[in-house]
Each structure stands twice: as C-alpha cells, then as structure tokens.
Amino acid sequence: MEDQQASLKTESKFDAVFTNPLLPCGQIVAEHLSVPSVFLLQLIPCGLESVATQCPNPPSYVPRAFTDLTDRMNFLERVKNLIFEIPNYFLCDFVFQPYAKLASEFLGRDVTVPDLLRQASIWLMKLDFVLHYPKPLMPNMIMVSGVNCAHKKLPQVGHALFLFVSFLQVFTYSEMLQHRFC
C-alpha cells in the first residue's frame, strides 16, 4: 500500500480536487496529493462549515437547521436556538470521528476533520438569501444557488398570464384614477 500511495503522489497530475465536504474523503486525497480543493455544498447539518472556515455563526441571529425559527427571534427563541446548537457539537464529533481516524492513519499525522476542511481554497455554497436566512460568509465562500438546475424556457402560458395580469393592473389603476378625479 505504501508503494501505491507513493506512486499516486509522484505520478498524479491533478490541478485540484472538486469534492463535497460532507464526506471528507476527497479532502483527504487532496491533502495527500498536495493540491488545492474546491467544495460544493449546501450545508453540513452540524454547522461544521462555519467552524472550518472560522466564519461567525451567531445563534442569536442565524436560525439553526431543523428549527422553525426565523432571523427575527425574541429572547426565548434565541435561547432555544442556542440550546439546539449544543447537541450539534456532539453529533459532529460522533459522525466525523471515523474520518479523522482514517485521515490521521492515511496522512501519517494527527488530523481533525475541521483541520482538513480548513485547507479548502474555495467553498461553492448552494445558498440563496432569497430562500435561506442571511448569514455571514467568508471571502472564499461563493454563493452559487441554481447551478445544478436545468435551463428551461418559460412556457407560453406564463407569458400570456403575465400579459393578462399586467393589463388587469393597468385597467384597475386607470379605473381607480377615474373614480378619484371624476
């Protein structure tokens, strides 16, 4: 296995590794090959992307995943949001511990998963603040929502409906003006 790893490292001609950090095996390979990595993801359920990028993720403002909270929380909702955050730390450690062990064994040094993920050059985030609540992002985090959606033309029915609604608005507005000034 040592020979295979050495030949992989010397014979590889990769420029970068494009991977999803939810399963950090791609990042382990990128570290082994000493090439930059690019991540494409929406969220890591336990908020590890904020820990790895050292991005502020205040529970007083940013609602946690799987809660019904909004970004306008009262004091008790903020406390609930904070309490909901506590099990995430244990969940992250439990879920990612096997990958940390694998990475440490494969790379030959002690490594944690956040340490691995910190090495990413670019984080392509499938987020859009139209659909998700706003939150702080680091400069290497780029929002690319809709990148995986197929391009489709609008149906003609939609165009006709748009014209009808526009005409209806103009008609209603002109009728309102007549009643106001006549």
N, CA, C and O of each residue as an XYZ file, in Angstrom:
728
protein
N       0.825     -1.187      0.000
C       0.000      0.000      0.000
C       0.875      1.260      0.000
O       0.517      2.263     -0.617
N       1.994      1.210      0.675
C       2.912      2.351      0.705
C       3.406      2.677     -0.698
O       3.530      3.847     -1.060
N       3.692      1.631     -1.498
C       4.160      1.843     -2.872
C       3.077      2.497     -3.719
O       3.361      3.379     -4.529
N       1.824      2.057     -3.527
C       0.718      2.637     -4.286
C       0.540      4.108     -3.931
O       0.314      4.935     -4.814
N       0.638      4.439     -2.651
C       0.498      5.835     -2.228
C       1.621      6.693     -2.796
O       1.386      7.814     -3.247
N       2.823      6.172     -2.774
C       3.966      6.928     -3.302
C       3.836      7.136     -4.800
O       4.109      8.227     -5.300
N       3.419      6.090     -5.531
C       3.266      6.234     -6.983
C       2.109      7.161     -7.321
O       2.184      7.917     -8.290
N       1.041      7.114     -6.533
C      -0.087      8.025     -6.751
C       0.367      9.470     -6.583
O      -0.033     10.346     -7.350
N       1.190      9.711     -5.594
C       1.650     11.073     -5.321
C       2.621     11.571     -6.388
O       2.562     12.738     -6.775
N       3.511     10.708     -6.868
C       4.516     11.147     -7.844
C       3.979     11.176     -9.264
O       4.396     12.014    -10.063
N       3.056     10.271     -9.595
C       2.568     10.176    -10.971
C       1.300     10.981    -11.225
O       0.879     11.112    -12.375
N       0.693     11.513    -10.196
C      -0.558     12.249    -10.401
C      -0.275     13.615    -11.006
O       0.729     14.258    -10.701
N      -1.173     14.031    -11.858
C      -1.054     15.336    -12.499
C      -2.367     16.105    -12.328
O      -2.887     16.692    -13.277
N      -2.886     16.090    -11.112
C      -4.133     16.772    -10.821
C      -3.854     18.220    -10.454
O      -2.874     18.526     -9.775
N      -4.732     19.111    -10.914
C      -4.605     20.522    -10.569
C      -5.370     20.858     -9.291
O      -4.950     21.721     -8.520
N      -6.492     20.177     -9.071
C      -7.324     20.437     -7.896
C      -8.256     19.252     -7.685
O      -8.416     18.403     -8.562
N      -8.863     19.212     -6.513
C      -9.867     18.194     -6.194
C     -11.187     18.917     -5.975
O     -11.276     19.829     -5.154
N     -12.206     18.506     -6.710
C     -13.552     19.063     -6.603
C     -14.384     18.044     -5.836
O     -14.603     16.937     -6.329
N     -14.852     18.393     -4.641
C     -15.488     17.401     -3.781
C     -16.568     18.023     -2.911
O     -16.708     19.244     -2.839
N     -17.323     17.161     -2.256
C     -18.322     17.573     -1.283
C     -17.761     17.277      0.101
O     -17.391     16.133      0.367
N     -17.683     18.256      0.988
C     -17.049     18.026      2.287
C     -17.894     17.232      3.274
O     -17.429     16.917      4.369
N     -19.127     16.906      2.902
C     -19.957     16.113      3.802
C     -19.296     14.768      4.093
O     -19.373     14.262      5.213
N     -18.649     14.196      3.086
C     -17.802     13.016      3.265
C     -16.383     13.463      2.932
O     -16.074     13.646      1.754
N     -15.518     13.646      3.907
C     -14.225     14.301      3.675
C     -13.157     13.439      3.010
O     -11.973     13.766      3.095
N     -13.537     12.361      2.358
C     -12.535     11.515      1.693
C     -11.824     12.274      0.571
O     -10.619     12.105      0.384
N     -12.546     13.100     -0.170
C     -11.930     13.893     -1.235
C     -10.886     14.848     -0.692
O      -9.846     15.058     -1.316
N     -11.156     15.425      0.464
C     -10.190     16.339      1.067
C      -8.969     15.589      1.578
O      -7.861     16.126      1.560
N      -9.158     14.364      2.030
C      -8.016     13.548      2.458
C      -7.101     13.284      1.264
O      -5.879     13.371      1.383
N      -7.695     12.961      0.112
C      -6.908     12.735     -1.107
C      -6.205     14.027     -1.531
O      -5.041     13.993     -1.931
N      -6.896     15.158     -1.448
C      -6.287     16.446     -1.814
C      -5.091     16.758     -0.919
O      -4.064     17.240     -1.397
N      -5.222     16.488      0.359
C      -4.097     16.697      1.282
C      -2.936     15.777      0.928
O      -1.776     16.188      0.952
N      -3.256     14.538      0.600
C      -2.209     13.571      0.261
C      -1.463     13.987     -1.008
O      -0.242     13.856     -1.091
N      -2.209     14.489     -1.994
C      -1.597     14.891     -3.264
C      -1.037     16.314     -3.226
O      -0.387     16.749     -4.177
N      -1.283     17.027     -2.152
C      -0.838     18.427     -2.005
C      -1.375     19.315     -3.121
O      -0.642     20.116     -3.702
N      -2.672     19.161     -3.414
C      -3.331     20.011     -4.409
C      -4.465     20.771     -3.720
O      -4.984     20.309     -2.703
N      -4.854     21.926     -4.257
C      -5.972     22.669     -3.663
C      -7.289     21.926     -3.851
O      -7.423     21.075     -4.731
N      -8.246     22.264     -3.013
C      -9.560     21.628     -3.118
C     -10.644     22.690     -3.234
O     -10.522     23.797     -2.709
N     -11.709     22.318     -3.940
C     -12.888     23.163     -4.123
C     -14.078     22.361     -3.628
O     -14.281     21.222     -4.047
N     -14.860     22.949     -2.744
C     -16.018     22.266     -2.167
C     -17.300     22.796     -2.797
O     -17.425     23.992     -3.059
N     -18.244     21.902     -3.036
C     -19.589     22.263     -3.482
C     -20.562     21.659     -2.484
O     -20.623     20.439     -2.335
N     -21.319     22.500     -1.802
C     -22.234     22.005     -0.781
C     -23.324     23.020     -0.513
O     -23.227     24.184     -0.902
N     -24.374     22.550      0.166
C     -25.390     23.462      0.652
C     -25.119     23.754      2.124
O     -24.879     24.902      2.497
N     -25.157     22.746      2.938
C     -24.855     22.886      4.358
C     -24.333     21.565      4.882
O     -24.653     20.507      4.341
N     -23.538     21.621      5.922
C     -23.213     20.429      6.686
C     -24.148     20.484      7.889
O     -24.144     21.476      8.618
N     -24.945     19.446      8.115
C     -26.010     19.538      9.118
C     -25.584     20.033     10.498
O     -26.378     20.691     11.170
N     -24.390     19.750     10.936
C     -23.982     20.186     12.281
C     -23.240     21.520     12.254
O     -22.670     21.910     13.272
N     -23.225     22.220     11.148
C     -22.607     23.541     11.072
C     -21.096     23.525     11.002
O     -20.450     24.512     11.354
N     -20.525     22.427     10.554
C     -19.071     22.298     10.512
C     -18.438     23.256      9.507
O     -17.261     23.592      9.642
N     -19.197     23.703      8.500
C     -18.621     24.640      7.532
C     -18.265     25.969      8.196
O     -17.295     26.616      7.804
N     -19.034     26.374      9.186
C     -18.717     27.614      9.905
C     -17.501     27.437     10.802
O     -16.675     28.342     10.924
N     -17.392     26.280     11.424
C     -16.236     26.004     12.286
C     -14.968     25.932     11.444
O     -13.941     26.504     11.809
N     -15.042     25.227     10.318
C     -13.859     25.019      9.479
C     -13.371     26.317      8.843
O     -12.164     26.524      8.713
N     -14.282     27.181      8.451
C     -13.878     28.435      7.804
C     -13.693     29.572      8.802
O     -13.335     30.686      8.418
N     -13.935     29.295     10.076
C     -13.864     30.293     11.142
C     -14.794     31.465     10.855
O     -14.482     32.622     11.138
N     -15.939     31.129     10.287
C     -16.949     32.119      9.934
C     -17.894     32.311     11.121
O     -18.343     31.326     11.708
N     -18.202     33.541     11.481
C     -19.150     33.739     12.581
C     -20.507     33.145     12.237
O     -20.997     33.294     11.117
N     -21.100     32.481     13.197
C     -22.406     31.860     13.009
C     -23.194     32.033     14.306
O     -23.494     31.052     14.987
N     -23.529     33.275     14.647
C     -24.118     33.541     15.963
C     -25.528     32.967     16.106
O     -26.391     33.238     15.272
N     -25.767     32.180     17.151
C     -27.111     31.634     17.356
C     -28.125     32.705     17.741
O     -29.328     32.443     17.746
N     -27.659     33.898     18.062
C     -28.589     34.979     18.374
C     -29.235     35.544     17.117
O     -30.233     36.260     17.200
N     -28.670     35.224     15.947
C     -29.181     35.789     14.701
C     -29.477     34.731     13.650
O     -30.496     34.814     12.965
N     -28.608     33.739     13.511
C     -28.752     32.742     12.452
C     -29.545     31.549     12.977
O     -29.076     30.857     13.881
N     -30.741     31.289     12.432
C     -31.514     30.130     12.892
C     -30.807     28.826     12.536
O     -30.231     28.703     11.455
N     -30.850     27.870     13.430
C     -30.212     26.585     13.206
C     -31.084     25.708     12.321
O     -32.303     25.871     12.256
N     -30.429     24.775     11.642
C     -31.147     23.847     10.766
C     -32.134     23.028     11.592
O     -31.888     22.719     12.758
N     -33.229     22.693     10.975
C     -34.281     21.854     11.553
C     -35.037     22.530     12.697
O     -35.726     21.855     13.461
N     -34.918     23.839     12.823
C     -35.770     24.575     13.757
C     -36.770     25.357     12.923
O     -36.554     25.590     11.734
N     -37.846     25.753     13.543
C     -38.846     26.549     12.834
C     -38.650     28.040     13.093
O     -39.572     28.833     12.905
N     -37.463     28.415     13.521
C     -37.192     29.801     13.878
C     -36.828     30.634     12.654
O     -36.355     30.112     11.644
N     -37.058     31.936     12.766
C     -36.674     32.875     11.715
C     -35.516     33.729     12.224
O     -35.041     33.533     13.343
N     -35.068     34.667     11.414
C     -33.986     35.545     11.859
C     -34.498     36.660     12.774
O     -33.709     37.476     13.251
N     -35.783     36.701     13.018
C     -36.368     37.667     13.957
C     -36.874     36.887     15.178
O     -38.040     36.499     15.252
N     -35.966     36.674     16.124
C     -36.279     35.862     17.299
C     -36.374     36.741     18.539
O     -35.634     37.713     18.693
N     -37.303     36.377     19.419
C     -37.323     37.030     20.726
C     -36.312     36.324     21.629
O     -35.623     35.404     21.189
N     -36.222     36.751     22.880
C     -35.192     36.220     23.769
C     -35.328     34.710     23.971
O     -34.335     33.987     23.886
N     -36.527     34.231     24.233
C     -36.714     32.793     24.476
C     -36.406     31.965     23.232
O     -35.881     30.857     23.341
N     -36.726     32.489     22.060
C     -36.395     31.776     20.820
C     -34.884     31.731     20.604
O     -34.362     30.744     20.085
N     -34.186     32.780     20.993
C     -32.721     32.783     20.888
C     -32.112     31.749     21.832
O     -31.149     31.066     21.485
N     -32.687     31.644     23.028
C     -32.222     30.627     23.976
C     -32.486     29.238     23.405
O     -31.632     28.356     23.495
N     -33.666     29.039     22.820
C     -33.994     27.751     22.185
C     -32.997     27.444     21.068
O     -32.539     26.309     20.938
N     -32.664     28.441     20.273
C     -31.708     28.271     19.181
C     -30.334     27.878     19.721
O     -29.663     27.019     19.149
N     -29.924     28.498     20.808
C     -28.639     28.174     21.431
C     -28.650     26.762     22.005
O     -27.684     26.017     21.844
N     -29.734     26.395     22.669
C     -29.840     25.044     23.238
C     -29.848     24.003     22.129
O     -29.293     22.917     22.299
N     -30.461     24.311     21.010
C     -30.494     23.374     19.883
C     -29.107     23.185     19.276
O     -28.843     22.166     18.639
N     -28.224     24.157     19.470
C     -26.872     24.093     18.919
C     -25.978     23.127     19.694
O     -25.063     22.544     19.113
N     -26.220     22.947     20.981
C     -25.341     22.139     21.837
C     -25.205     20.694     21.352
O     -24.077     20.209     21.266
N     -26.287     19.980     21.029
C     -26.109     18.593     20.546
C     -25.356     18.504     19.217
O     -24.795     17.456     18.897
N     -25.338     19.581     18.446
C     -24.632     19.554     17.161
C     -23.146     19.281     17.330
O     -22.547     18.590     16.507
N     -22.544     19.814     18.386
C     -21.120     19.571     18.616
C     -20.851     18.088     18.842
O     -19.899     17.528     18.298
N     -21.706     17.454     19.656
C     -21.533     16.026     19.926
C     -21.831     15.202     18.679
O     -21.155     14.208     18.412
N     -22.835     15.610     17.923
C     -23.184     14.908     16.688
C     -22.032     14.966     15.698
O     -21.684     13.958     15.083
N     -21.443     16.142     15.544
C     -20.308     16.291     14.621
C     -19.151     15.394     15.025
O     -18.579     14.693     14.190
N     -18.807     15.416     16.302
C     -17.700     14.574     16.768
C     -17.993     13.102     16.522
O     -17.116     12.358     16.084
N     -19.211     12.684     16.799
C     -19.581     11.278     16.634
C     -19.545     10.858     15.163
O     -19.022      9.793     14.831
N     -20.097     11.690     14.289
C     -20.198     11.337     12.869
C     -18.845     11.404     12.167
O     -18.534     10.537     11.350
N     -18.044     12.409     12.470
C     -16.799     12.620     11.733
C     -15.566     11.987     12.379
O     -14.476     12.059     11.810
N     -15.711     11.372     13.548
C     -14.569     10.740     14.210
C     -13.930      9.640     13.359
O     -12.702      9.575     13.302
N     -14.707      8.767     12.692
C     -14.062      7.753     11.840
C     -13.235      8.366     10.705
O     -12.203      7.812     10.327
N     -13.675      9.495     10.164
C     -12.922     10.151      9.090
C     -11.638     10.775      9.622
O     -10.617     10.779      8.935
N     -11.685     11.301     10.840
C     -10.471     11.853     11.449
C      -9.452     10.741     11.680
O      -8.257     10.926     11.452
N      -9.930      9.597     12.128
C      -9.036      8.450     12.347
C      -8.443      7.975     11.020
O      -7.247      7.696     10.932
N      -9.290      7.884      9.984
C      -8.833      7.474      8.654
C      -7.792      8.454      8.111
O      -6.758      8.040      7.587
N      -8.068      9.750      8.237
C      -7.142     10.769      7.729
C      -5.816     10.725      8.480
O      -4.752     10.830      7.871
N      -5.876     10.574      9.784
C      -4.638     10.508     10.574
C      -3.802      9.305     10.174
O      -2.579      9.395     10.060
N      -4.468      8.182      9.962
C      -3.760      6.961      9.563
C      -3.185      7.091      8.151
O      -2.044      6.699      7.908
N      -3.969      7.636      7.224
C      -3.558      7.726      5.823
C      -2.470      8.779      5.612
O      -1.528      8.562      4.849
N      -2.605      9.920      6.291
C      -1.649     11.014      6.107
C      -0.426     10.890      7.017
O       0.582     11.564      6.803
N      -0.518     10.032      8.026
C       0.625      9.805      8.905
C       0.855     10.899      9.930
O       1.974     11.054     10.419
N      -0.176     11.661     10.269
C      -0.081     12.702     11.297
C      -1.458     12.891     11.910
O      -2.468     12.537     11.303
N      -1.496     13.447     13.104
C      -2.781     13.683     13.759
C      -3.531     14.798     13.035
O      -3.003     15.889     12.820
N      -4.771     14.494     12.667
C      -5.593     15.433     11.897
C      -7.021     15.367     12.425
O      -7.517     14.294     12.765
N      -7.672     16.513     12.489
C      -9.105     16.549     12.778
C      -9.834     16.934     11.496
O      -9.228     17.477     10.573
N     -11.114     16.656     11.442
C     -11.884     16.989     10.238
C     -11.938     18.503     10.013
O     -11.780     18.930      8.870
N     -12.152     19.338     11.036
C     -12.089     20.789     10.773
C     -10.737     21.238     10.225
O     -10.677     22.130      9.379
N      -9.648     20.623     10.703
C      -8.325     20.956     10.151
C      -8.248     20.618      8.670
O      -7.684     21.378      7.882
N      -8.815     19.478      8.294
C      -8.832     19.087      6.877
C      -9.633     20.083      6.053
O      -9.185     20.541      5.002
N     -10.824     20.412      6.543
C     -11.719     21.281      5.778
C     -11.198     22.717      5.697
O     -11.552     23.446      4.770
N     -10.374     23.126      6.640
C      -9.788     24.475      6.599
C      -8.862     24.662      5.409
O      -8.583     25.794      5.014
N      -8.387     23.577      4.839
C      -7.436     23.652      3.729
C      -8.110     23.950      2.391
O      -7.420     24.144      1.390
N      -9.434     23.989      2.351
C     -10.145     24.232      1.088
C      -9.846     25.629      0.558
O      -9.790     26.597      1.317
N      -9.657     25.717     -0.740
C      -9.398     27.018     -1.367
C     -10.684     27.801     -1.571
O     -10.747     28.996     -1.279
N     -11.714     27.120     -2.075
C     -12.984     27.785     -2.379
C     -14.131     26.907     -1.895
O     -14.111     25.687     -2.060
N     -15.123     27.544     -1.300
C     -16.349     26.874     -0.877
C     -17.473     27.404     -1.775
O     -17.867     28.563     -1.646
N     -17.986     26.579     -2.670
C     -19.117     26.956     -3.520
C     -20.387     26.546     -2.779
O     -20.703     25.361     -2.678
N     -21.104     27.530     -2.267
C     -22.268     27.284     -1.417
C     -23.542     27.377     -2.248
O     -23.799     28.391     -2.899
N     -24.338     26.307     -2.220
C     -25.623     26.316     -2.921
C     -26.668     26.970     -2.013
O     -27.625     26.333     -1.572
N     -26.455     28.247     -1.754
C     -27.345     29.041     -0.912
C     -27.841     30.233     -1.706
O     -27.185     30.695     -2.639
N     -28.991     30.716     -1.326
C     -29.518     31.949     -1.893
C     -30.288     32.641     -0.784
O     -31.169     32.039     -0.170
N     -29.971     33.879     -0.527
C     -30.624     34.574      0.567
C     -32.079     34.910      0.258
O     -32.766     35.482      1.104
N     -32.556     34.572     -0.918
C     -33.980     34.666     -1.196
C     -34.697     33.493     -0.527
O     -35.820     33.641     -0.045
N     -34.049     32.336     -0.500
C     -34.644     31.128      0.069
C     -34.166     30.830      1.484
O     -34.906     30.229      2.263
N     -32.958     31.230      1.832
C     -32.374     30.953      3.139
C     -32.198     32.260      3.904
O     -32.107     33.334      3.310
N     -32.154     32.153      5.212
C     -31.930     33.350      6.017
C     -30.498     33.834      5.835
O     -29.583     33.017      5.739
N     -30.288     35.141      5.785
C     -28.928     35.667      5.622
C     -28.034     35.257      6.787
O     -28.478     35.155      7.931
N     -26.779     35.027      6.469
C     -25.796     34.707      7.496
C     -24.438     35.162      6.997
O     -24.251     35.338      5.794
N     -23.499     35.353      7.890
C     -22.166     35.792      7.464
C     -21.483     34.737      6.594
O     -21.656     33.537      6.807
N     -20.713     35.196      5.622
C     -19.912     34.319      4.766
C     -18.484     34.850      4.724
O     -18.255     36.054      4.836
N     -17.546     33.956      4.565
C     -16.145     34.348      4.439
C     -15.849     34.673      2.971
O     -16.629     34.289      2.100
N     -14.753     35.363      2.674
C     -14.451     35.752      1.291
C     -14.278     34.580      0.327
O     -14.521     34.737     -0.870
N     -13.867     33.416      0.816
C     -13.697     32.271     -0.084
C     -14.960     31.427     -0.193
O     -14.923     30.336     -0.763
N     -16.073     31.910      0.341
C     -17.368     31.226      0.227
C     -18.194     31.974     -0.818
O     -18.529     33.145     -0.635
N     -18.518     31.293     -1.910
C     -19.224     31.915     -3.028
C     -20.590     31.253     -3.169
O     -20.691     30.027     -3.230
N     -21.643     32.072     -3.220
C     -22.991     31.524     -3.371
C     -23.244     31.211     -4.841
O     -23.084     32.073     -5.706
N     -23.640     29.976     -5.114
C     -23.881     29.528     -6.488
C     -25.219     28.798     -6.580
O     -25.311     27.769     -7.250
N     -26.244     29.307     -5.926
C     -27.526     28.605     -5.958
C     -28.051     28.538     -7.385
O     -27.852     29.460     -8.176
N     -28.709     27.463     -7.697
C     -29.253     27.266     -9.031
C     -28.266     26.715    -10.024
O     -28.619     26.514    -11.185
N     -27.032     26.462     -9.609
C     -26.014     25.970    -10.533
C     -26.343     24.556    -11.012
O     -25.892     24.145    -12.081
N     -27.113     23.822    -10.242
C     -27.440     22.455    -10.626
C     -28.849     22.333    -11.199
O     -29.358     21.221    -11.344
N     -29.485     23.451    -11.525
C     -30.814     23.423    -12.131
C     -30.684     23.468    -13.651
O     -29.833     24.175    -14.192
N     -31.522     22.719    -14.319
C     -31.509     22.709    -15.781
C     -32.141     23.997    -16.312
O     -33.102     24.512    -15.741
N     -31.591     24.499    -17.402
C     -32.124     25.701    -18.038
C     -33.378     25.313    -18.813
O     -33.340     24.412    -19.651
N     -34.477     25.985    -18.536
C     -35.736     25.701    -19.225
C     -36.352     27.015    -19.677
O     -36.262     28.032    -18.989
N     -36.979     26.975    -20.846
C     -37.696     28.153    -21.328
C     -39.019     28.264    -20.589
O     -39.616     27.264    -20.190
N     -39.463     29.506    -20.414
C     -40.758     29.713    -19.793
C     -41.857     29.285    -20.754
O     -41.755     29.544    -21.954
N     -42.888     28.648    -20.264
C     -43.979     28.250    -21.155
C     -44.761     29.476    -21.621
O     -44.776     30.508    -20.949
N     -45.399     29.353    -22.763
C     -46.174     30.457    -23.324
C     -47.342     30.826    -22.425
O     -47.766     31.982    -22.410
N     -47.866     29.874    -21.680
C     -48.970     30.169    -20.771
C     -48.522     31.201    -19.740
O     -49.276     32.114    -19.405
N     -47.318     31.059    -19.245
C     -46.785     32.019    -18.282
C     -46.679     33.403    -18.885
O     -46.980     34.394    -18.219
N     -46.250     33.487    -20.150
C     -46.137     34.774    -20.829
C     -47.518     35.400    -20.996
O     -47.689     36.593    -20.746
N     -48.501     34.612    -21.413
C     -49.858     35.126    -21.589
C     -50.436     35.565    -20.245
O     -51.112     36.591    -20.167
N     -50.177     34.802    -19.198
C     -50.661     35.157    -17.869
C     -50.023     36.463    -17.404
O     -50.693     37.301    -16.801
N     -48.738     36.637    -17.679
C     -48.051     37.870    -17.313
C     -48.696     39.062    -18.022
O     -48.934     40.100    -17.404
N     -48.979     38.909    -19.326
C     -49.611     39.999    -20.071
C     -50.996     40.300    -19.524
O     -51.376     41.464    -19.403
N     -51.758     39.254    -19.190
C     -53.108     39.441    -18.668
C     -53.067     40.174    -17.328
O     -53.830     41.115    -17.110
N     -52.179     39.745    -16.433
C     -52.069     40.386    -15.122
C     -51.609     41.827    -15.285
O     -52.104     42.711    -14.585
N     -50.675     42.084    -16.192
C     -50.209     43.448    -16.429
C     -51.345     44.319    -16.957
O     -51.522     45.451    -16.507
N     -52.122     43.790    -17.917
C     -53.253     44.530    -18.466
C     -54.281     44.797    -17.372
O     -54.836     45.893    -17.291
N     -54.534     43.800    -16.533
C     -55.504     43.937    -15.453
C     -55.060     45.018    -14.469
O     -55.884     45.789    -13.977
N     -53.771     45.073    -14.184
C     -53.265     46.109    -13.287
C     -53.454     47.496    -13.889
O     -53.879     48.417    -13.193
N     -53.146     47.654    -15.161
C     -53.306     48.948    -15.827
C     -54.780     49.336    -15.841
O     -55.119     50.489    -15.575
N     -55.656     48.384    -16.149
C     -57.088     48.652    -16.190
C     -57.586     49.057    -14.801
O     -58.333     50.028    -14.675
N     -57.190     48.338    -13.779
C     -57.611     48.645    -12.412
C     -57.074     50.001    -11.978
O     -57.784     50.768    -11.327
N     -55.842     50.301    -12.328
C     -55.234     51.572    -11.954
C     -55.949     52.731    -12.648
O     -56.221     53.755    -12.021
N     -56.257     52.573    -13.945
C     -56.946     53.653    -14.663
C     -58.361     53.833    -14.128
O     -58.856     54.958    -14.051
N     -59.016     52.732    -13.756
C     -60.355     52.828    -13.180
C     -60.298     53.543    -11.831
O     -61.179     54.343    -11.514
N     -59.281     53.263    -11.049
C     -59.114     53.906     -9.754
C     -58.884     55.411     -9.936
O     -59.413     56.215     -9.169
N     -58.102     55.789    -10.941
C     -57.862     57.208    -11.200
C     -59.148     57.922    -11.614
O     -59.380     59.062    -11.214
N     -59.987     57.253    -12.416
C     -61.246     57.861    -12.837
C     -62.140     58.137    -11.633
O     -62.748     59.202    -11.536
N     -62.216     57.179    -10.721
C     -63.068     57.364     -9.543
C     -62.518     58.437     -8.609
O     -63.280     59.122     -7.927
N     -61.224     58.578     -8.579
C     -60.615     59.536     -7.675
C     -60.766     60.967     -8.193
O     -61.038     61.878     -7.411
N     -60.593     61.176     -9.498
C     -60.580     62.525    -10.048
C     -61.862     62.904    -10.775
O     -61.977     64.039    -11.236
N     -62.802     62.028    -10.894
C     -64.042     62.368    -11.607
C     -65.206     62.508    -10.678
O     -66.319     62.790    -11.122
